[in-house]
Structure formats: C-alpha cells, structure tokens
Amino acid sequence: MKPKFGISTVAIHGEIKDKSFHSVVYPIYQTSTFAVEKSDDYQKFIDEVEDFYIYSRYGNPTIREVEKRLALIENCDDAILFSSGMSAITTTILSLVEPGDEIISLRSIYGVTYRFFRDYIPKFKVNVKFIDLNHLDDLKKLITNKTKLIYFETPVNPTTRIVDIKKIVDEVKEYENILTIIDNTFATPVNQNPADFGVDIILHSATKYLSGHSDLILGCVVSRKEIIDKIRKVKNTLGGVPDPHQAFLLGRSLKTLELRVKRQNENALKVAEFLSNHKFIKKVLYPGLPSHPDYEIAKRQMKGFGGMLSFEIDGGLEHAKKFCDSLKIALNATSLGSVETLVSIPVLTSHIKMDESELIKAEITPSLVRISVGIENIEDLLWDFEQALNSI
Ligand SMILES: *Cc1c(COP(=O)(O)O)cnc(C)c1O
C-alpha cells in the first residue's frame, strides 16, 4: 500500500499529469474557451465528466491541477481556487447560508471578512453573532437551531492569540447542521492541518504564504467533496475565477512551501527571542515563546509556530513609526507570508477602520508593530532590527 506522502512530496508531484507530451511541469492553458470535436460532446459538460473543459470560468486544466495539489496539502478531498482570498471567503459563505440562518464568528478575524459579516451578509437576512476571543467558553450559549456556520481564524491577527481548534470542533460536534470554517492563512498547512481536528472547511488567502513571493492575489477553499461541489456551482455563477497564469505561479510556489515556512518559523523564533531581550520592547507576542498567553494550546495544535509575530514598543505610535521608518532590509508594507520581511503598524493599516472600543476588544494598541518574518539570513535581520531600535 502507498504510504501517506509528506507535504512537499504531494506539493511537488500532485495528482494530475500532462498526458500530451509528458512535460515535467504542468502546462499553462492560457485560454478562455475550449473547442469540442463534435456538438454531442457538450453532453459531457452536463454530465459533469472530470477533465472535460468548455469555458475557463467553469474550469481550466491549469487551475484544476493546482486545486488538486491544494487538496492534498490540506488533507482534504478537493479544493477550489479563486481570484482572491476574499472571493474564496465570500463565495463560500454565500454558498452555505439561506435567509433566516445564523453565523457565529470570532470577532477578531481579517478586517475585510469582519466587514462582510457586519455590513453585507445581513442584507441576505442572515444574522451574524460575534464572539470575543476571551469569551469562547460561551460559544454553546449562542448556538440556536438556526445556526449554520462557525467561523474563526488562528493565530489571530495581529496579536497571534491562539484559538483551541479541537475545543471548537468538539463543542459543535453534536449539531449535525453546523459546519465549522477556519481561515488557515496565518498558520499555513505546514504548521497546522485543521482537517485533522475535524474542521469542515478550510480557507486561505493564497496571496500570502501559499504563493509566498508578494507577486499575486489568489484564494482557495478546501473541504469534503460534497461541500466543494456545492461551492463550485456558486463560483460558476459569481465568477471569481483566477487567471491560469496566476494559478501556474501559485502551483510553482507550492513546491517550496514547506522549505519557506520552516525557515520562516526558525527566523521568527529568533527574532522573537531577540526582541524579548531588548530594553525598548514592552511585550513580544509569538506563539512559540513560553511567555505567550496561549503557548500550551499552540504546542498542542501547531507543528511549527509560524512566521508572524507582533510586539509593543516603548513610546507609543511615534516610536513604532520611527522603528518602521528606520529599517534598511525589512520593508514597511501591509500583507504577509512572503520571502521578504514586512513590518506594519496595525492601527495604520489592517485595523484602520476600527474605533477605540473595537481596538480594545481586539487587544490592539497604537504601539503594536506586526512583523511577517521572511527567509533572509537571520544575522542580517537581527542587525536591521537592532539598528532601527537604536535609531529611536
Ligand atoms: C489577506 C487575507 C485575506 C484576504 O485575502 P486576499 O487575497 O487579499 O483577498 C483573508 N484572510 C486573511 C487572514 C488574510 O491575511
């Protein structure tokens, strides 16, 4: 029997091969449409025959090849690739709710997803209840017979707080109609496999670690076959499909995902330890530090602690800005997960539209700086952070 292959093996070899010329690298089918040999062939589309294509909004071989690898990487049956993380998230949610349904979502989620739940989804007469990270013990009290989805992320942006995945899955196990959804962007499938804990649906902004080179925008959903089939039909209508060339770039990046993320894990731990010992730093938040409030949960559910960390600097927003503006290697930019180190100040970027009470609930202060640690040589990164702190 075939052993269960590792993440790099499946990310490199996948499942679908080029049958035309046996090219080692799967070709880019840069085409919007596909000709049939005879008109009767359209019946194959109606019968949903695998590997039969008529139009790239419905399906494209290059995109399909990458989807299959994404499914293998996340230990699930199948996956769908979208033109952005937000397209994956919104199409997935819209596929699974009807008027009158309820969604329970963690409050501290990606800001644009939060606004989709707060401002947009209620237009479809779907009610969203938000739950705070520190009140997750009350989850059961919010569940009603209308609840359809439980939505969360871990590690939480930008504080890297950890949600106990197994606990959430166990709490909702008895409700047959409820599906759990996780945005696994921050953790990556290298560090965290939510399907192994029984999470039903896994989402990614593939713009981040999966592509890892800050050169494209894509998203994906990974799940069981029957759920993916349902979402795929809605995607065919809403139309958030990727360009085949971008899908190819993502497929290329997946081959080095494990190498990149392992290096990011190593670099991030060293950066976290360095900052923890620096006199200008008040607090460092990294799930791999024993001082992190959720260190024990992180150790249980993560294989690596990730490349994201944040810290609070003495002297408030002014010093946070001075630090970011003094860096010589790391770039002051939003986004994350790439080979280059990026820093950002959440109150100026990802959390700009939040008022004070929302920021307090999210545990975000003006002196908080977020770092997405890249794969540069660690001595150079530490030199850069040191000289930027010294210039304050
Ligand atoms: C960036 C991001 C998204 C949105 O993805 P896009 O590819 O920018 O549309 C969703 N969730 C998380 C956690 C993200 O970091």
The ligand as a MOL file (V3000), in Angstrom:
LIG
                    3D

  0  0  0     0  0            999 V3000
M  V30 BEGIN CTAB
M  V30 COUNTS 15 15 0 0 0
M  V30 BEGIN ATOM
M  V30 1 C -5.1090 38.7700 3.2020 0
M  V30 2 C -6.0860 37.9610 3.9600 0
M  V30 3 C -7.3760 37.6990 3.4620 0
M  V30 4 C -7.8610 38.2740 2.1450 0
M  V30 5 O -7.1740 37.7490 1.0760 0
M  V30 6 P -6.9540 38.4980 -0.3370 0
M  V30 7 O -6.1570 37.5160 -1.1040 0
M  V30 8 O -6.2490 39.7920 -0.0400 0
M  V30 9 O -8.3130 38.7460 -0.9010 0
M  V30 10 C -8.2060 36.8940 4.2120 0
M  V30 11 N -7.8230 36.3720 5.3960 0
M  V30 12 C -6.6010 36.6180 5.9150 0
M  V30 13 C -6.2360 36.0230 7.2280 0
M  V30 14 C -5.6980 37.4190 5.2200 0
M  V30 15 O -4.4920 37.6610 5.7520 0
M  V30 END ATOM
M  V30 BEGIN BOND
M  V30 1 1 1 2
M  V30 2 1 2 3
M  V30 3 2 2 14
M  V30 4 1 3 4
M  V30 5 2 3 10
M  V30 6 1 4 5
M  V30 7 1 5 6
M  V30 8 2 6 7
M  V30 9 1 6 8
M  V30 10 1 6 9
M  V30 11 1 10 11
M  V30 12 2 11 12
M  V30 13 1 12 13
M  V30 14 1 12 14
M  V30 15 1 14 15
M  V30 END BOND
M  V30 END CTAB
M  END
